[in-house]
Amino acid sequence: MEDNALVAILKELVGNLCEKDREKVLECAARVRGVLAEYPEHRMIAFALVGAEMSGEVSE
């Protein structure tokens, strides 16, 4: 899996969290869990990106 695919899923998750769309958040969270189950080495990258996105440190 490419890191860009994980980043795209995480950005979508953060966007849905900010919009407070519970259904979409749960859908994205399930996709993130699936990626992390298959690629556990991405776990720390995922946590760092979500934290940075939510704090506004990362933007497109």
PyMOL Python script that loads the backbone (N, CA, C, O; Angstrom):
from pymol import cmd

cmd.read_pdbstr("""\
ATOM      1  N   MET A   1       0.842  -1.189   0.000  1.00  0.00           N
ATOM      2  CA  MET A   1       0.000   0.000   0.000  1.00  0.00           C
ATOM      3  C   MET A   1       0.880   1.242   0.000  1.00  0.00           C
ATOM      4  O   MET A   1       1.896   1.301   0.693  1.00  0.00           O
ATOM      5  N   GLU A   2       0.481   2.215  -0.774  1.00  0.00           N
ATOM      6  CA  GLU A   2       1.221   3.472  -0.813  1.00  0.00           C
ATOM      7  C   GLU A   2       0.818   4.350   0.362  1.00  0.00           C
ATOM      8  O   GLU A   2      -0.334   4.345   0.794  1.00  0.00           O
ATOM      9  N   ASP A   3       1.792   5.105   0.872  1.00  0.00           N
ATOM     10  CA  ASP A   3       1.499   6.024   1.971  1.00  0.00           C
ATOM     11  C   ASP A   3       0.434   7.033   1.573  1.00  0.00           C
ATOM     12  O   ASP A   3      -0.362   7.453   2.412  1.00  0.00           O
ATOM     13  N   ASN A   4       0.408   7.432   0.290  1.00  0.00           N
ATOM     14  CA  ASN A   4      -0.567   8.424  -0.163  1.00  0.00           C
ATOM     15  C   ASN A   4      -2.000   7.942   0.016  1.00  0.00           C
ATOM     16  O   ASN A   4      -2.888   8.743   0.309  1.00  0.00           O
ATOM     17  N   ALA A   5      -2.238   6.650  -0.154  1.00  0.00           N
ATOM     18  CA  ALA A   5      -3.583   6.106   0.034  1.00  0.00           C
ATOM     19  C   ALA A   5      -4.003   6.228   1.493  1.00  0.00           C
ATOM     20  O   ALA A   5      -5.143   6.590   1.785  1.00  0.00           O
ATOM     21  N   LEU A   6      -3.094   5.929   2.402  1.00  0.00           N
ATOM     22  CA  LEU A   6      -3.392   6.062   3.827  1.00  0.00           C
ATOM     23  C   LEU A   6      -3.635   7.522   4.178  1.00  0.00           C
ATOM     24  O   LEU A   6      -4.563   7.836   4.925  1.00  0.00           O
ATOM     25  N   VAL A   7      -2.818   8.408   3.651  1.00  0.00           N
ATOM     26  CA  VAL A   7      -2.985   9.839   3.911  1.00  0.00           C
ATOM     27  C   VAL A   7      -4.351  10.306   3.423  1.00  0.00           C
ATOM     28  O   VAL A   7      -5.015  11.080   4.112  1.00  0.00           O
ATOM     29  N   ALA A   8      -4.780   9.854   2.259  1.00  0.00           N
ATOM     30  CA  ALA A   8      -6.083  10.250   1.723  1.00  0.00           C
ATOM     31  C   ALA A   8      -7.217   9.794   2.638  1.00  0.00           C
ATOM     32  O   ALA A   8      -8.145  10.558   2.902  1.00  0.00           O
ATOM     33  N   ILE A   9      -7.147   8.558   3.121  1.00  0.00           N
ATOM     34  CA  ILE A   9      -8.179   8.052   4.031  1.00  0.00           C
ATOM     35  C   ILE A   9      -8.186   8.866   5.323  1.00  0.00           C
ATOM     36  O   ILE A   9      -9.251   9.214   5.834  1.00  0.00           O
ATOM     37  N   LEU A  10      -7.001   9.169   5.851  1.00  0.00           N
ATOM     38  CA  LEU A  10      -6.918   9.925   7.105  1.00  0.00           C
ATOM     39  C   LEU A  10      -7.438  11.347   6.935  1.00  0.00           C
ATOM     40  O   LEU A  10      -8.106  11.868   7.829  1.00  0.00           O
ATOM     41  N   LYS A  11      -7.145  11.979   5.811  1.00  0.00           N
ATOM     42  CA  LYS A  11      -7.657  13.333   5.565  1.00  0.00           C
ATOM     43  C   LYS A  11      -9.186  13.316   5.496  1.00  0.00           C
ATOM     44  O   LYS A  11      -9.851  14.212   6.016  1.00  0.00           O
ATOM     45  N   GLU A  12      -9.731  12.286   4.847  1.00  0.00           N
ATOM     46  CA  GLU A  12     -11.184  12.148   4.774  1.00  0.00           C
ATOM     47  C   GLU A  12     -11.770  11.952   6.171  1.00  0.00           C
ATOM     48  O   GLU A  12     -12.799  12.539   6.504  1.00  0.00           O
ATOM     49  N   LEU A  13     -11.116  11.130   6.981  1.00  0.00           N
ATOM     50  CA  LEU A  13     -11.569  10.894   8.350  1.00  0.00           C
ATOM     51  C   LEU A  13     -11.586  12.191   9.145  1.00  0.00           C
ATOM     52  O   LEU A  13     -12.569  12.498   9.819  1.00  0.00           O
ATOM     53  N   VAL A  14     -10.503  12.950   9.069  1.00  0.00           N
ATOM     54  CA  VAL A  14     -10.420  14.212   9.810  1.00  0.00           C
ATOM     55  C   VAL A  14     -11.481  15.189   9.328  1.00  0.00           C
ATOM     56  O   VAL A  14     -12.113  15.866  10.138  1.00  0.00           O
ATOM     57  N   GLY A  15     -11.681  15.270   8.024  1.00  0.00           N
ATOM     58  CA  GLY A  15     -12.716  16.152   7.489  1.00  0.00           C
ATOM     59  C   GLY A  15     -14.090  15.787   8.013  1.00  0.00           C
ATOM     60  O   GLY A  15     -14.880  16.662   8.366  1.00  0.00           O
ATOM     61  N   ASN A  16     -14.375  14.495   8.063  1.00  0.00           N
ATOM     62  CA  ASN A  16     -15.663  14.043   8.578  1.00  0.00           C
ATOM     63  C   ASN A  16     -15.792  14.312  10.070  1.00  0.00           C
ATOM     64  O   ASN A  16     -16.881  14.626  10.551  1.00  0.00           O
ATOM     65  N   LEU A  17     -14.687  14.192  10.810  1.00  0.00           N
ATOM     66  CA  LEU A  17     -14.720  14.521  12.235  1.00  0.00           C
ATOM     67  C   LEU A  17     -15.050  15.998  12.425  1.00  0.00           C
ATOM     68  O   LEU A  17     -15.853  16.357  13.286  1.00  0.00           O
ATOM     69  N   CYS A  18     -14.433  16.838  11.625  1.00  0.00           N
ATOM     70  CA  CYS A  18     -14.665  18.277  11.739  1.00  0.00           C
ATOM     71  C   CYS A  18     -16.099  18.640  11.369  1.00  0.00           C
ATOM     72  O   CYS A  18     -16.677  19.565  11.939  1.00  0.00           O
ATOM     73  N   GLU A  19     -16.671  17.908  10.410  1.00  0.00           N
ATOM     74  CA  GLU A  19     -18.056  18.157  10.003  1.00  0.00           C
ATOM     75  C   GLU A  19     -19.052  17.472  10.937  1.00  0.00           C
ATOM     76  O   GLU A  19     -20.259  17.690  10.834  1.00  0.00           O
ATOM     77  N   LYS A  20     -18.545  16.653  11.839  1.00  0.00           N
ATOM     78  CA  LYS A  20     -19.368  15.908  12.799  1.00  0.00           C
ATOM     79  C   LYS A  20     -20.371  14.992  12.098  1.00  0.00           C
ATOM     80  O   LYS A  20     -21.515  14.855  12.534  1.00  0.00           O
ATOM     81  N   ASP A  21     -19.926  14.368  11.007  1.00  0.00           N
ATOM     82  CA  ASP A  21     -20.758  13.415  10.273  1.00  0.00           C
ATOM     83  C   ASP A  21     -20.448  12.016  10.806  1.00  0.00           C
ATOM     84  O   ASP A  21     -19.530  11.346  10.334  1.00  0.00           O
ATOM     85  N   ARG A  22     -21.225  11.594  11.787  1.00  0.00           N
ATOM     86  CA  ARG A  22     -20.941  10.351  12.512  1.00  0.00           C
ATOM     87  C   ARG A  22     -20.871   9.133  11.595  1.00  0.00           C
ATOM     88  O   ARG A  22     -19.974   8.303  11.742  1.00  0.00           O
ATOM     89  N   GLU A  23     -21.795   9.018  10.661  1.00  0.00           N
ATOM     90  CA  GLU A  23     -21.826   7.855   9.772  1.00  0.00           C
ATOM     91  C   GLU A  23     -20.557   7.772   8.920  1.00  0.00           C
ATOM     92  O   GLU A  23     -19.970   6.700   8.771  1.00  0.00           O
ATOM     93  N   LYS A  24     -20.143   8.903   8.368  1.00  0.00           N
ATOM     94  CA  LYS A  24     -18.929   8.922   7.550  1.00  0.00           C
ATOM     95  C   LYS A  24     -17.687   8.694   8.403  1.00  0.00           C
ATOM     96  O   LYS A  24     -16.735   8.054   7.956  1.00  0.00           O
ATOM     97  N   VAL A  25     -17.690   9.216   9.626  1.00  0.00           N
ATOM     98  CA  VAL A  25     -16.558   8.994  10.535  1.00  0.00           C
ATOM     99  C   VAL A  25     -16.405   7.502  10.806  1.00  0.00           C
ATOM    100  O   VAL A  25     -15.297   6.970  10.750  1.00  0.00           O
ATOM    101  N   LEU A  26     -17.505   6.833  11.097  1.00  0.00           N
ATOM    102  CA  LEU A  26     -17.444   5.399  11.382  1.00  0.00           C
ATOM    103  C   LEU A  26     -16.970   4.608  10.165  1.00  0.00           C
ATOM    104  O   LEU A  26     -16.208   3.650  10.300  1.00  0.00           O
ATOM    105  N   GLU A  27     -17.421   5.011   8.980  1.00  0.00           N
ATOM    106  CA  GLU A  27     -16.995   4.345   7.748  1.00  0.00           C
ATOM    107  C   GLU A  27     -15.487   4.514   7.530  1.00  0.00           C
ATOM    108  O   GLU A  27     -14.787   3.550   7.224  1.00  0.00           O
ATOM    109  N   CYS A  28     -15.002   5.734   7.689  1.00  0.00           N
ATOM    110  CA  CYS A  28     -13.567   5.994   7.516  1.00  0.00           C
ATOM    111  C   CYS A  28     -12.748   5.291   8.588  1.00  0.00           C
ATOM    112  O   CYS A  28     -11.679   4.750   8.303  1.00  0.00           O
ATOM    113  N   ALA A  29     -13.242   5.299   9.809  1.00  0.00           N
ATOM    114  CA  ALA A  29     -12.521   4.645  10.901  1.00  0.00           C
ATOM    115  C   ALA A  29     -12.368   3.152  10.617  1.00  0.00           C
ATOM    116  O   ALA A  29     -11.327   2.564  10.908  1.00  0.00           O
ATOM    117  N   ALA A  30     -13.396   2.548  10.055  1.00  0.00           N
ATOM    118  CA  ALA A  30     -13.318   1.130   9.706  1.00  0.00           C
ATOM    119  C   ALA A  30     -12.266   0.908   8.624  1.00  0.00           C
ATOM    120  O   ALA A  30     -11.519  -0.069   8.672  1.00  0.00           O
ATOM    121  N   ARG A  31     -12.207   1.813   7.648  1.00  0.00           N
ATOM    122  CA  ARG A  31     -11.193   1.697   6.595  1.00  0.00           C
ATOM    123  C   ARG A  31      -9.791   1.867   7.171  1.00  0.00           C
ATOM    124  O   ARG A  31      -8.870   1.143   6.791  1.00  0.00           O
ATOM    125  N   VAL A  32      -9.624   2.823   8.090  1.00  0.00           N
ATOM    126  CA  VAL A  32      -8.317   3.033   8.722  1.00  0.00           C
ATOM    127  C   VAL A  32      -7.918   1.791   9.514  1.00  0.00           C
ATOM    128  O   VAL A  32      -6.773   1.346   9.436  1.00  0.00           O
ATOM    129  N   ARG A  33      -8.856   1.231  10.275  1.00  0.00           N
ATOM    130  CA  ARG A  33      -8.558   0.010  11.037  1.00  0.00           C
ATOM    131  C   ARG A  33      -8.127  -1.123  10.110  1.00  0.00           C
ATOM    132  O   ARG A  33      -7.212  -1.882  10.432  1.00  0.00           O
ATOM    133  N   GLY A  34      -8.783  -1.233   8.968  1.00  0.00           N
ATOM    134  CA  GLY A  34      -8.414  -2.264   8.003  1.00  0.00           C
ATOM    135  C   GLY A  34      -7.003  -2.074   7.477  1.00  0.00           C
ATOM    136  O   GLY A  34      -6.237  -3.031   7.368  1.00  0.00           O
ATOM    137  N   VAL A  35      -6.665  -0.835   7.151  1.00  0.00           N
ATOM    138  CA  VAL A  35      -5.312  -0.538   6.666  1.00  0.00           C
ATOM    139  C   VAL A  35      -4.287  -0.845   7.743  1.00  0.00           C
ATOM    140  O   VAL A  35      -3.260  -1.466   7.469  1.00  0.00           O
ATOM    141  N   LEU A  36      -4.563  -0.412   8.970  1.00  0.00           N
ATOM    142  CA  LEU A  36      -3.604  -0.623  10.052  1.00  0.00           C
ATOM    143  C   LEU A  36      -3.467  -2.100  10.414  1.00  0.00           C
ATOM    144  O   LEU A  36      -2.398  -2.538  10.839  1.00  0.00           O
ATOM    145  N   ALA A  37      -4.537  -2.864  10.247  1.00  0.00           N
ATOM    146  CA  ALA A  37      -4.454  -4.303  10.505  1.00  0.00           C
ATOM    147  C   ALA A  37      -3.556  -4.976   9.467  1.00  0.00           C
ATOM    148  O   ALA A  37      -2.800  -5.894   9.783  1.00  0.00           O
ATOM    149  N   GLU A  38      -3.655  -4.504   8.227  1.00  0.00           N
ATOM    150  CA  GLU A  38      -2.861  -5.087   7.150  1.00  0.00           C
ATOM    151  C   GLU A  38      -1.430  -4.553   7.128  1.00  0.00           C
ATOM    152  O   GLU A  38      -0.496  -5.263   6.756  1.00  0.00           O
ATOM    153  N   TYR A  39      -1.273  -3.289   7.532  1.00  0.00           N
ATOM    154  CA  TYR A  39       0.035  -2.631   7.487  1.00  0.00           C
ATOM    155  C   TYR A  39       0.333  -1.980   8.837  1.00  0.00           C
ATOM    156  O   TYR A  39       0.295  -0.755   8.942  1.00  0.00           O
ATOM    157  N   PRO A  40       0.630  -2.772   9.877  1.00  0.00           N
ATOM    158  CA  PRO A  40       0.827  -2.209  11.218  1.00  0.00           C
ATOM    159  C   PRO A  40       1.987  -1.215  11.303  1.00  0.00           C
ATOM    160  O   PRO A  40       2.031  -0.401  12.225  1.00  0.00           O
ATOM    161  N   GLU A  41       2.918  -1.270  10.360  1.00  0.00           N
ATOM    162  CA  GLU A  41       4.033  -0.331  10.387  1.00  0.00           C
ATOM    163  C   GLU A  41       3.586   1.112  10.134  1.00  0.00           C
ATOM    164  O   GLU A  41       4.339   2.048  10.402  1.00  0.00           O
ATOM    165  N   HIS A  42       2.381   1.293   9.626  1.00  0.00           N
ATOM    166  CA  HIS A  42       1.856   2.632   9.362  1.00  0.00           C
ATOM    167  C   HIS A  42       1.163   3.248  10.578  1.00  0.00           C
ATOM    168  O   HIS A  42       0.730   4.399  10.515  1.00  0.00           O
ATOM    169  N   ARG A  43       1.051   2.513  11.669  1.00  0.00           N
ATOM    170  CA  ARG A  43       0.284   2.971  12.829  1.00  0.00           C
ATOM    171  C   ARG A  43       0.755   4.329  13.347  1.00  0.00           C
ATOM    172  O   ARG A  43      -0.063   5.226  13.550  1.00  0.00           O
ATOM    173  N   MET A  44       2.050   4.490  13.563  1.00  0.00           N
ATOM    174  CA  MET A  44       2.553   5.753  14.110  1.00  0.00           C
ATOM    175  C   MET A  44       2.394   6.888  13.104  1.00  0.00           C
ATOM    176  O   MET A  44       2.124   8.027  13.486  1.00  0.00           O
ATOM    177  N   ILE A  45       2.562   6.578  11.816  1.00  0.00           N
ATOM    178  CA  ILE A  45       2.347   7.596  10.784  1.00  0.00           C
ATOM    179  C   ILE A  45       0.897   8.066  10.836  1.00  0.00           C
ATOM    180  O   ILE A  45       0.626   9.263  10.753  1.00  0.00           O
ATOM    181  N   ALA A  46      -0.029   7.126  10.974  1.00  0.00           N
ATOM    182  CA  ALA A  46      -1.448   7.467  11.006  1.00  0.00           C
ATOM    183  C   ALA A  46      -1.778   8.360  12.192  1.00  0.00           C
ATOM    184  O   ALA A  46      -2.466   9.369  12.036  1.00  0.00           O
ATOM    185  N   PHE A  47      -1.299   8.001  13.365  1.00  0.00           N
ATOM    186  CA  PHE A  47      -1.588   8.811  14.550  1.00  0.00           C
ATOM    187  C   PHE A  47      -0.990  10.204  14.423  1.00  0.00           C
ATOM    188  O   PHE A  47      -1.624  11.190  14.799  1.00  0.00           O
ATOM    189  N   ALA A  48       0.217  10.291  13.899  1.00  0.00           N
ATOM    190  CA  ALA A  48       0.872  11.593  13.738  1.00  0.00           C
ATOM    191  C   ALA A  48       0.115  12.465  12.745  1.00  0.00           C
ATOM    192  O   ALA A  48      -0.068  13.659  12.984  1.00  0.00           O
ATOM    193  N   LEU A  49      -0.328  11.884  11.635  1.00  0.00           N
ATOM    194  CA  LEU A  49      -1.044  12.665  10.626  1.00  0.00           C
ATOM    195  C   LEU A  49      -2.394  13.153  11.136  1.00  0.00           C
ATOM    196  O   LEU A  49      -2.763  14.306  10.911  1.00  0.00           O
ATOM    197  N   VAL A  50      -3.128  12.288  11.816  1.00  0.00           N
ATOM    198  CA  VAL A  50      -4.428  12.707  12.348  1.00  0.00           C
ATOM    199  C   VAL A  50      -4.234  13.822  13.364  1.00  0.00           C
ATOM    200  O   VAL A  50      -4.972  14.807  13.352  1.00  0.00           O
ATOM    201  N   GLY A  51      -3.252  13.678  14.240  1.00  0.00           N
ATOM    202  CA  GLY A  51      -2.986  14.723  15.227  1.00  0.00           C
ATOM    203  C   GLY A  51      -2.610  16.036  14.575  1.00  0.00           C
ATOM    204  O   GLY A  51      -3.091  17.092  14.985  1.00  0.00           O
ATOM    205  N   ALA A  52      -1.756  15.986  13.563  1.00  0.00           N
ATOM    206  CA  ALA A  52      -1.332  17.199  12.871  1.00  0.00           C
ATOM    207  C   ALA A  52      -2.489  17.832  12.113  1.00  0.00           C
ATOM    208  O   ALA A  52      -2.652  19.052  12.135  1.00  0.00           O
ATOM    209  N   GLU A  53      -3.289  17.018  11.446  1.00  0.00           N
ATOM    210  CA  GLU A  53      -4.438  17.539  10.702  1.00  0.00           C
ATOM    211  C   GLU A  53      -5.420  18.236  11.640  1.00  0.00           C
ATOM    212  O   GLU A  53      -5.900  19.330  11.342  1.00  0.00           O
ATOM    213  N   MET A  54      -5.715  17.603  12.767  1.00  0.00           N
ATOM    214  CA  MET A  54      -6.711  18.162  13.672  1.00  0.00           C
ATOM    215  C   MET A  54      -6.202  19.419  14.368  1.00  0.00           C
ATOM    216  O   MET A  54      -6.997  20.271  14.763  1.00  0.00           O
ATOM    217  N   SER A  55      -4.888  19.542  14.521  1.00  0.00           N
ATOM    218  CA  SER A  55      -4.343  20.740  15.160  1.00  0.00           C
ATOM    219  C   SER A  55      -4.101  21.851  14.150  1.00  0.00           C
ATOM    220  O   SER A  55      -3.737  22.966  14.524  1.00  0.00           O
ATOM    221  N   GLY A  56      -4.303  21.551  12.866  1.00  0.00           N
ATOM    222  CA  GLY A  56      -4.124  22.563  11.833  1.00  0.00           C
ATOM    223  C   GLY A  56      -2.695  22.714  11.358  1.00  0.00           C
ATOM    224  O   GLY A  56      -2.384  23.670  10.647  1.00  0.00           O
ATOM    225  N   GLU A  57      -1.817  21.795  11.730  1.00  0.00           N
ATOM    226  CA  GLU A  57      -0.415  21.883  11.330  1.00  0.00           C
ATOM    227  C   GLU A  57      -0.196  21.456   9.887  1.00  0.00           C
ATOM    228  O   GLU A  57       0.809  21.830   9.282  1.00  0.00           O
ATOM    229  N   VAL A  58      -1.109  20.686   9.327  1.00  0.00           N
ATOM    230  CA  VAL A  58      -0.952  20.186   7.968  1.00  0.00           C
ATOM    231  C   VAL A  58      -2.118  20.692   7.145  1.00  0.00           C
ATOM    232  O   VAL A  58      -3.267  20.642   7.584  1.00  0.00           O
ATOM    233  N   SER A  59      -1.823  21.175   5.962  1.00  0.00           N
ATOM    234  CA  SER A  59      -2.888  21.586   5.046  1.00  0.00           C
ATOM    235  C   SER A  59      -2.467  21.220   3.637  1.00  0.00           C
ATOM    236  O   SER A  59      -1.293  20.962   3.371  1.00  0.00           O
ATOM    237  N   GLU A  60      -3.440  21.202   2.738  1.00  0.00           N
ATOM    238  CA  GLU A  60      -3.127  20.828   1.358  1.00  0.00           C
ATOM    239  C   GLU A  60      -2.518  21.971   0.616  1.00  0.00           C
ATOM    240  O   GLU A  60      -2.190  21.838  -0.562  1.00  0.00           O
TER     241      GLU A  60
END
""", "prot")
cmd.dss("prot")
cmd.show_as("cartoon", "prot")
cmd.util.cbc("prot")
cmd.orient("prot")
